[in-house]
Amino acid sequence: MFESRSRPLQLYSFKRQILSDLFLQGELFHAALESIFLSEETAAKEQGKDISGYLSSVQHVLKDISEVKALESAVQHETLQYLGLVDCVAKYRGQLCVIDWKTSEKPKPSLKNTFDNPLQVAAYIGAINHDASYDFQVSCGLVVVAYKNGSPAHPHFMDPDLCSQYWNQWLLRLEEYMDRN
């Protein structure tokens, strides 16, 4: 009888540990990217032991990124009353973008495979464009999916029209949330 009760607890504990490890890898990956953008190469290499696959995965994308304007930066849309933490705002192939770095063990070759990530990027763009703390406007987004095994990351560019479509979807979702609460 006690054995059957402990098994779900063990499974729950195991799942919790896996989620904890995934979040830690994501945090380490973000910290390493921040170090790279801030030209702290040695810090990135030291952090990179557990995340070396992810860093290898994004190398071809990093070559197309320039003029970083914000890293791990808080944004707020006062009118719509939401907050967020933007991973990066930089130019990607010459276009200023909100860049959202994601880690995955499964391939996500198209934007639709990233689920709600485009909505998140659109929400960040909206917040930045309405936040007086930022002296620039953004109209493009980029979701970069990096892989643990080091295979080339999938960069999913979102042009202004696509960002606008996701912004409208975000507004609907936000309205539903506000109505419920």
N, C-alpha and C positions, 0 to 999 in steps of 0.2 A: 504494500500500500504506500509506504513512504517513498519507495523507489519511483513509482509512477508520478508522484508529485514533484520529485526533484528533477526529473528529466525535462519538463517544460522550463523549469528555472534555469537549468544548465543551458538549454537551447536559447532562452532569452538572454542569458549572460553572454553566450557565444556571439549572438547577433549584435548585441550592444558593443562588444569588443571589436567586431568587424567594422561597424559604423564609426566607432571612435578612431580606429586606425585609418579609415578612409578620410575622415575629417582632418586628422593630423597630417596625412600625406598632402591633402589640398592646401592646408596652411603652410606647410614647408615649401611646397611648389610656389605658392604666391610669394612667400618671403624670399625665395631664391630669385624669382623674376624681378622683384623689387630691387634686390641687391645688384642684379645685372644692369637694370636701367639706371641705377645710381652709381654705376661703375665700381662696384665693390666686388670685383671678380673673385677674390679669395673667400669672401663670406659665402658667395653663391656656391663655390666648389666645396666648402666645408659642409654646407647644408645639403649638398646634392647627393650624398651617399644613398639615402633611401629613395630619392626621387630622380636619380640619374636618367632613368628611362623617359620620364616626363620631359626633362630638360633636353635630352637628345631629340625627342619628338618635335619640339617647337623650334629647333634651330633654324629651319628654313623659313619659318614665319617671322622670327626675330629680325632677319635680314631686311624685311619689308617694313619694319616699324622705326619711326623716327619722331623727333620733336615731342617727347613725352611731356604732357602738361599737368597730369595728375596721377597719383598712385595711391591705391587704398584710401580713397578720399570720400568723406561723408558728403552726401547731397540731401537737399530737402526741397520739397515742393510745398511751400506754405499754403497756397490756395487749395490744393487737393489733399493736403495733410498726410503726406507720407515721407518717409526717410529711406535712405539706402546707403550702401558703401560700394562705391565704384572701384573695380579692380584697377582700371587704367584708362586714361584718355591720352591718345597719341595719334600721330598720322600713320595710316596703313596705306602703303602705295600712294602717298600724297594726299589722302583724304582723312580729315580729322574724324576719329571714331571713338565711341565708347567701346572698350575692349573688355570682354568677359572671358576669363581663363577658366576652363573646365578640365577636370581629369576624368578619365574613363578607362575601363578595362575592355569595354566593348566598342567596336567601330561605330562611329556616328558620321557617315559620309555625306549626309544631307542635313540641312537646317531643321527639317521636320523631325529628325531623330533626336534633336536636342530638347524636345518637349516645350517647357515654358521659358527656356532661356531667352528667346527673342523678345518675349514680353518684358522680361527683366531688363534687358538692354534698352528697350523703348521707354520703360519707366525711368531708367537712369538718365536717358537723353532728355526726357521731359523735365526732370528735376534739375539737371544742370542748366538747361535753357531758361529756367525760371528762378534760379538761385543766384542772388546778387553777389555771392562769394566768388562766382566764376565770371571772368571778363571775356569769355568766348562762347560761341554757340556751336553745337554739334548737330549734324544731321544724318550721320552714318553710324553703323554699329558693326561689331565683329565679335562673333563667338568662336573661340579657338578651343578645340577639343584635343587635349594631349593624351598620349597613351603610355601606360606604365611599361609596356614592352619596348618602347622606343620607336615604334613605327611612326612614320610622318603624321604629324597633327593635321587635323582637318580645320582649316580656317573658313568660316562661313561669313562672308561679307554681306552686310545689309545696306543696300543703297537707300537714299532718302524716301523713295516711294514705298519700299518694303518697311522701313522704319515707321512711316506714317500709318500703314496698315496695322502693324503691331501696336502702335500707340492707340489706335481706335479700339482694338481688342482689349488693351490694358485698361482704357477708360471704362469699358463695359464691365470688366471684371471688378474694377475698383468700385463702381457704382453698386454692383451686386453685393459686394462686401459691406459697403456703407449701409445699404438697405437692411441687411441682416443684423447689423450691430447698431 
